[in-house]
């Protein structure tokens, strides 16, 4: 195998925290913004495979690929704490986020025909492929020819966007009980388009609500019991849904995506008992 890979990653992020004082308390605003660019260039990767010390023309490949991706992320959280009697209080938190990722990927793959040499060449593995089989002269006289293996879906453009908003409450009922409850609405959109074959372009669009609740009982200063339930979501990645043939960066094994993959929702529930020996030591048992 002969390859040269160039990677470049540029990222810039900003975060901020602001306090606003009012008569009934302090309001807090946390915000964040991030932008990144990713580039990956793989010019003329060459792979040779031998069977019984013979060079196989069917397992030879030259590959050119380039990936360009930009990503933008914005988010903000606003918190208000209210005391409503005795040792009881509630913190309200509302927030939102927006994420956008755009990718352009080009790939060209070529095999080789040994029209004069035959399909399997008796070339010792220690000899030079580049000098004895693949010099320019052999291409010029037609002994060796490139064979296009590129498919119409090897190049693609993609866009992935996530929009979300949530409301969360954290309430202390005296000294022994706490309740965290809230919900998140999230909208996901992923588009894959193939310039060389627009017919197989596809889009995955999904939105839903995801609730969460957690109740804590502090039975003693050392023992507390937690009960929790939440819903989460898992989205398929671009490579997982893309029909382009990609390759494992470590083994170079081909990877094929499935455009029919769907969004998975996950229900989480647990009961947990915790015993604290000290401020830094504890024993916990849980049923999930």
C-alpha positions as CSV (number, residue, x, y, z in Angstrom):
1,X,0.0,0.0,0.0
2,X,1.2,3.5,-0.9
3,X,-0.7,6.5,0.5
4,X,-0.4,10.1,1.5
5,X,-3.1,11.8,3.6
6,X,-3.4,15.4,4.6
7,X,-5.7,16.5,7.4
8,X,-6.6,20.0,8.6
9,X,-8.9,21.0,11.4
10,X,-9.6,24.6,12.4
11,X,-11.9,25.4,15.3
12,X,-13.0,28.5,17.2
13,X,-15.4,28.6,20.1
14,X,-16.7,31.3,22.5
15,X,-18.6,30.9,25.8
16,X,-20.1,33.5,28.1
17,X,-21.8,33.8,31.5
18,X,-23.9,36.8,32.6
19,X,-25.7,37.5,35.8
20,X,-28.7,39.8,36.0
21,X,-29.8,41.1,39.4
22,X,-33.5,41.7,40.1
23,X,-35.5,42.3,43.2
24,X,-36.6,38.7,43.5
25,X,-33.2,37.2,42.7
26,X,-30.4,36.7,40.2
27,X,-31.0,35.5,36.7
28,X,-28.2,33.7,34.8
29,X,-27.5,33.5,31.1
30,X,-24.9,31.0,29.7
31,X,-24.2,31.1,26.0
32,X,-21.9,29.4,23.6
33,X,-20.9,29.5,19.9
34,X,-18.5,27.4,17.9
35,X,-17.4,27.1,14.3
36,X,-15.0,24.5,12.7
37,X,-13.7,23.5,9.3
38,X,-12.4,20.0,8.5
39,X,-10.4,19.0,5.4
40,X,-9.1,15.6,4.4
41,X,-7.1,15.0,1.2
42,X,-6.0,11.6,0.0
43,X,-4.3,11.9,-3.4
44,X,-3.6,8.8,-5.4
45,X,-3.7,6.0,-2.7
46,X,-2.4,2.8,-4.2
47,X,-3.2,-0.7,-2.9
48,X,-1.6,-3.9,-4.1
49,X,-2.6,-7.4,-3.1
50,X,-0.7,-10.6,-3.7
51,X,-2.0,-14.2,-3.9
52,X,0.6,-16.9,-3.6
53,X,3.3,-14.2,-4.2
54,X,1.6,-13.2,-7.5
55,X,0.4,-9.7,-8.0
56,X,-3.4,-9.8,-8.6
57,X,-4.8,-7.2,-11.1
58,X,-8.3,-7.6,-9.7
59,X,-7.2,-6.5,-6.2
60,X,-5.2,-3.4,-7.4
61,X,-6.8,0.0,-6.7
62,X,-5.8,3.6,-7.1
63,X,-8.0,6.1,-5.2
64,X,-8.4,9.8,-5.1
65,X,-10.7,11.4,-2.4
66,X,-11.2,14.7,-0.7
67,X,-13.6,15.8,2.1
68,X,-14.5,19.3,3.1
69,X,-16.8,20.0,6.1
70,X,-18.0,23.0,8.0
71,X,-19.8,22.9,11.3
72,X,-21.6,25.7,13.3
73,X,-23.1,25.3,16.8
74,X,-25.0,27.9,18.8
75,X,-26.7,27.5,22.2
76,X,-27.9,29.4,25.2
77,X,-29.4,28.7,28.7
78,X,-31.4,31.0,30.9
79,X,-31.9,30.2,34.6
80,X,-34.1,31.7,37.3
81,X,-34.2,30.6,41.0
82,X,-37.3,31.2,43.1
83,X,-37.8,30.6,46.8
84,X,-41.4,29.8,47.7
85,X,-41.3,29.1,51.4
86,X,-39.2,27.6,54.2
87,X,-36.4,25.5,52.8
88,X,-38.2,25.0,49.4
89,X,-37.1,26.5,46.2
90,X,-37.3,25.9,42.4
91,X,-34.8,26.7,39.7
92,X,-36.3,27.1,36.2
93,X,-34.0,26.7,33.3
94,X,-34.9,27.3,29.6
95,X,-32.5,26.8,26.7
96,X,-32.0,26.1,23.1
97,X,-29.4,25.0,20.6
98,X,-28.8,24.9,16.8
99,X,-26.3,22.8,15.0
100,X,-25.5,22.7,11.3
101,X,-23.0,20.6,9.5
102,X,-22.3,20.7,5.7
103,X,-20.1,18.2,4.0
104,X,-18.8,17.8,0.4
105,X,-17.1,14.5,-0.5
106,X,-15.5,13.5,-3.8
107,X,-14.0,10.1,-4.6
108,X,-12.6,8.5,-7.7
109,X,-11.5,4.8,-7.8
110,X,-9.6,3.0,-10.5
111,X,-8.5,-0.6,-11.0
112,X,-6.1,-1.8,-13.6
113,X,-6.0,-4.1,-16.6
114,X,-2.8,-5.9,-17.5
115,X,-3.8,-6.5,-21.2
116,X,-0.4,-7.9,-22.2
117,X,0.8,-9.3,-18.9
118,X,-2.3,-11.3,-18.1
119,X,-4.6,-11.3,-15.0
120,X,-2.0,-12.6,-12.6
121,X,1.6,-11.6,-12.9
122,X,4.5,-13.7,-11.7
123,X,6.2,-10.8,-9.9
124,X,8.1,-11.5,-6.7
125,X,6.8,-9.5,-3.8
126,X,10.3,-7.9,-3.3
127,X,10.4,-6.5,-6.8
128,X,9.3,-2.9,-7.6
129,X,5.7,-2.7,-8.9
130,X,6.1,1.0,-9.8
131,X,9.3,0.5,-11.9
132,X,8.6,-2.9,-13.6
133,X,4.8,-2.9,-14.0
134,X,3.5,0.6,-13.7
135,X,5.9,3.0,-15.4
136,X,4.5,5.5,-17.7
137,X,5.8,3.7,-20.8
138,X,3.6,0.6,-20.1
139,X,0.6,2.9,-20.1
140,X,1.7,4.6,-23.2
141,X,2.0,1.4,-25.3
142,X,-1.2,-0.2,-23.9
143,X,0.3,-2.9,-21.8
144,X,-1.3,-1.5,-18.7
145,X,-4.6,0.4,-18.6
146,X,-6.6,2.0,-15.9
147,X,-10.2,0.7,-15.3
148,X,-12.8,3.0,-13.8
149,X,-14.3,1.5,-10.7
150,X,-16.0,4.8,-9.5
151,X,-19.7,4.5,-8.9
152,X,-22.3,7.3,-9.2
153,X,-22.7,7.4,-5.5
154,X,-19.0,7.7,-4.6
155,X,-19.3,11.5,-4.4
156,X,-22.0,13.2,-2.3
157,X,-23.1,16.3,-0.5
158,X,-24.7,16.3,2.9
159,X,-26.3,18.6,5.3
160,X,-27.2,17.8,8.9
161,X,-29.2,20.2,11.1
162,X,-30.4,19.8,14.7
163,X,-32.7,22.3,16.4
164,X,-33.7,21.8,20.1
165,X,-35.4,23.6,22.9
166,X,-35.9,22.5,26.5
167,X,-37.4,23.5,29.9
168,X,-36.0,22.1,33.1
169,X,-37.0,22.5,36.7
170,X,-35.0,21.6,39.9
171,X,-37.1,21.8,43.0
172,X,-36.0,21.2,46.7
173,X,-38.9,20.2,49.0
174,X,-37.4,21.0,52.4
175,X,-34.1,19.2,53.2
176,X,-35.1,15.6,52.3
177,X,-36.7,15.7,48.8
178,X,-35.6,17.0,45.4
179,X,-37.3,16.7,42.1
180,X,-35.7,17.4,38.7
181,X,-38.2,17.4,35.8
182,X,-38.3,18.7,32.3
183,X,-38.7,18.1,28.6
184,X,-36.8,18.6,25.4
185,X,-38.1,19.1,21.9
186,X,-35.6,18.2,19.2
187,X,-35.9,18.4,15.4
188,X,-33.4,16.5,13.2
189,X,-32.9,16.8,9.5
190,X,-30.2,15.0,7.4
191,X,-30.0,15.3,3.6
192,X,-27.8,13.3,1.3
193,X,-27.5,14.2,-2.4
194,X,-25.4,12.5,-5.1
195,X,-24.5,14.9,-8.0
196,X,-23.9,12.0,-10.4
197,X,-27.1,10.2,-9.6
198,X,-29.8,12.6,-8.2
199,X,-32.4,9.7,-8.2
200,X,-30.9,8.1,-5.0
201,X,-30.7,11.3,-3.0
202,X,-32.6,11.0,0.3
203,X,-33.6,12.9,3.4
204,X,-34.2,11.8,7.0
205,X,-36.5,14.2,9.0
206,X,-37.6,13.5,12.6
207,X,-38.8,15.5,15.6
208,X,-40.2,14.5,19.0
209,X,-40.4,15.4,22.7
210,X,-38.1,13.7,25.3
211,X,-39.2,13.9,28.9
212,X,-37.0,13.4,32.0
213,X,-37.7,13.1,35.7
214,X,-35.6,12.3,38.7
215,X,-36.7,12.1,42.3
216,X,-34.3,12.0,45.2
217,X,-35.0,11.1,48.9
218,X,-32.3,11.8,51.4
219,X,-33.3,9.4,54.1
220,X,-30.4,10.3,56.4
221,X,-27.3,12.4,56.1
222,X,-25.5,9.3,54.7
223,X,-28.2,7.5,52.7
224,X,-30.2,8.7,49.7
225,X,-32.5,7.0,47.2
226,X,-32.9,8.0,43.6
227,X,-35.6,7.1,41.1
228,X,-35.2,8.3,37.5
229,X,-36.8,8.0,34.0
230,X,-35.8,9.7,30.8
231,X,-36.1,9.4,27.0
232,X,-33.1,9.9,24.7
233,X,-32.6,9.6,20.9
234,X,-29.9,8.2,18.7
235,X,-29.5,9.4,15.1
236,X,-27.6,7.5,12.3
237,X,-24.5,9.3,11.1
238,X,-23.8,10.5,7.6
239,X,-21.4,7.6,6.8
240,X,-23.9,5.1,8.2
241,X,-26.6,6.3,5.8
242,X,-24.4,7.2,2.8
243,X,-24.3,4.9,-0.2
244,X,-20.8,6.0,-1.0
245,X,-18.1,3.4,-0.5
246,X,-15.8,4.6,2.3
247,X,-12.9,2.9,4.0
248,X,-11.8,2.2,7.6
249,X,-8.9,4.6,8.3
250,X,-6.9,1.8,10.1
251,X,-7.6,-1.4,8.1
252,X,-8.8,0.1,4.8
253,X,-11.7,-2.3,4.8
254,X,-14.6,-1.0,2.7
255,X,-17.6,0.4,4.6
256,X,-21.1,0.5,3.1
257,X,-23.9,2.7,4.5
258,X,-27.7,1.9,4.6
259,X,-30.0,4.8,3.5
260,X,-33.0,3.0,5.1
261,X,-31.6,3.4,8.7
262,X,-34.1,5.1,11.0
263,X,-33.9,7.1,14.2
264,X,-33.9,5.1,17.5
265,X,-35.6,6.3,20.7
266,X,-34.3,5.0,24.0
267,X,-36.2,4.7,27.4
268,X,-34.0,4.9,30.5
269,X,-35.2,4.1,34.0
270,X,-33.3,3.3,37.2
271,X,-33.6,3.0,40.9
272,X,-30.4,3.8,42.9
273,X,-29.5,3.6,46.6
274,X,-26.3,5.5,47.7
275,X,-24.5,5.3,51.0
276,X,-21.8,8.0,51.7
277,X,-19.0,7.1,54.0
278,X,-17.5,10.6,53.7
279,X,-17.5,13.6,51.3
280,X,-15.3,11.6,48.9
281,X,-16.4,8.0,49.4
282,X,-19.7,6.2,48.7
283,X,-21.3,2.8,47.9
284,X,-24.1,2.7,45.4
285,X,-26.4,-0.1,44.2
286,X,-28.7,0.4,41.2
287,X,-31.3,-1.4,39.1
288,X,-31.4,-0.1,35.5
